[in-house]
Amino acid sequence: MNDQPAPNRRAVLALEFPGLDDFDDPQLEWRRLFAELFGTFLLVLVGAGAAVVAALSHGAISRSAAVTAPGLMVMAIIFFMGAVSGAHLNPAVTLAFSLRRDFPWRRVPGYLLAQLIGATLACLLLWALYGKIGKLGATEPGAGLADWKALLTELVLTIGLVSTILGTASRAQNVGALSAVAVGGYIILAGLWSSPISGASMNPARSSGPDLVLGHFTHLWVYWVGPAAGATLAVAIAWLLRGPGGDPGGIAAARGTLDQLRPIP
């Protein structure tokens, strides 16, 4: 009979992912927040910028190119800084990781604020460079389409996006940095078939940036309610598929690891 006590969850995490011990170190928090701000800035610069440049160049940027660019940018961001902050870049993703018990709720406000600031700065730069053309890449329901149809589209798209993120980050199917390929590919796929319907935002920060700069909030609620509801449903689906969250692989993906950044004593 084995009388050895079972290792607690924190000890297991410390063994498998040493950098997670640093997650509560306030000296490292600024790096995570800056990573979320910078990553979301780059994402929105490309996502909203495609519409701006398309208007500026009289259609030189095709719809296919416009929806491919954000997916490729997300892929690059996850590869180059996913280990720093988890590369959420999206309030819906932060919500999902928290509901899944992979990310602490106390860190959610900081991440959301950083994402919104990054998105707004990207749109301010586009405005300063090119003017308020192309609606600064604002996401809106398609012409003649009711808000509720765009909302349901965003909800369904976000279920798929968050399911892809949670699935590739789980302990059972963790593929490490290669999850960037799955996530970036899904974003491109979603945009290719649905961007004329809702803009295929799936990201409240992405939609908030142009609206905050333009001061136009008529449809913004669609792009908060739809992705938030979709993220919540995706967490429920993940529970049905893999049980409760909180496993080391998911936690490492949601929080990032900063142990590599420690100076060697």
FILUMVO-9387 format. One record per residue (C-alpha): x, y, z; residue in one letter. Coordinates in steps of 0.1 Angstrom, whole numbers, plus 5000, padded with zeros to 4 digits. Each point is the difference from the previous one (the first is absolute). Example, Ala and Ser with C-alpha at 12.3 -4.5 7.8 and 13.67 -1.06 7.14 Angstrom:
BEGIN
512349555078A 501450344993S 
END
This chain:
BEGIN
500050005000M 501450344990N 499950245030D 501750284981Q 497850314998P 498950104965A 501950314988P 497950325001N 499050184968R 502550285006R 502949765004A 499149824968V 499950334981L 503350115015A 501649684987L 498550014965E 500150374994F 502650175023P 499250354986G 496549995015L 501550065034D 500750354988D 496450074990F 499250185033D 503250214999D 498950364996P 503350094985Q 499149804969L 496450114996E 501050314979W 501549774975R 496849804996R 497950314997L 502350164975F 500049684980A 496250004999E 499950374990L 502749964973F 498549684986G 496550144998T 501450324984F 501749794973L 496949794995L 497650304996V 502650204979L 499849714975V 496349925004G 498750354999A 502850134978G 499049764971A 496750194997A 501750335002V 502649924974V 497449844978A 498050335000A 503250214995L 501149794971S 496649974984H 499749635006G 503549874996A 499649795031I 497649724992S 497649855025R 502049685001S 503250195008A 498150215026A 498849695020V 503349814995T 502250275015A 498649995036P 500349625001G 503650014989L 500750285025M 498549815029V 502149704990M 503250215001A 499050165033I 499449675017I 503449874987F 502050305012F 498350095033M 497649735010G 502349905028A 499950355015V 496350065005S 498249714984G 499250224970A 496350045008H 499650314979L 496349975004N 497750065030P 497949704990A 503149785002V 500950145034T 496449945012L 500249644987A 503349925017F 498750145033S 496749804998L 502249704992R 502050065033R 503250044980D 500350375007F 499450205032P 497050235001W 502050275018R 502150044969R 497150044976V 499550385004P 503650074992G 500149784969Y 496750154987L 501250365005L 503349924983A 498249854970Q 497750294997L 502850255002I 502049814973G 497049994977A 499350375004T 503750104995L 500049804967A 496950194987C 501450335012L 503249934979L 497949914970L 498150325004W 503250215003A 501649844970L 497049964976Y 497050195014G 496649875009K 499549804969I 498649654997G 498250065033K 503449925016L 499249634994G 496950015022A 498149675002T 496350034992E 497249774989P 499849964963G 497850234979A 496349945008G 500949745027L 498350025034A 502250035030D 498849675015W 501249814969K 503450155003A 500049925037L 499249644995L 502649984973T 502650145024E 498849765027L 500549694978V 503350124986L 501350075035T 499049655012I 502249864973G 502950235007L 500049955038V 499549624995S 503150004978T 502050195026I 498849805030L 500449674981G 503650064989T 500950135034A 498649705020S 502349755015R 498549724979A 500750184967Q 502750265008N 501950074968V 502150295015G 500850294977A 498549814971L 496650105014S 500750334983A 499549824966V 496649875011A 498850335014V 501350214971G 498549764975G 496650015017Y 499950385000I 500750004962I 497449734994L 497450195020A 500750324981G 499949844966L 496449895004W 498450245024S 501750344998S 497350154978P 497449915027I 501650135032S 503650094992G 501149675017A 501450205030S 499649745028M 501950255021N 498450285020P 503350205001A 500449984963R 496550144995S 500350265028S 503250174987G 498450164969P 496850085018D 501850175028L 502050224976V 497050074978L 497650055029G 497549774983H 498549745023F 496749904982T 501049634994H 502849965025L 497849805024W 499749734974V 503849955001Y 500149975038W 496949795006V 500649754971G 503649925008P 499449995038A 497149764996A 502049794975G 503049985023A 497749885028T 498449734979L 503549894988A 501049955036V 496949795006A 500949794969I 503649965012A 498649875033W 497949744982L 502949894978L 502950005026R 498550075034G 500950295023P 503050224991G 502950105021G 502549754986D 503750094997P 499950034963G 497050234999G 501450225028I 503450044983A 498350104968A 497750255017A 502650165022R 503249964981G 503449925016T 502650265007L 502649795017D 502250034969Q 500250385005L 501549975034R 503750115000P 502449725007I 501550065035P 
END
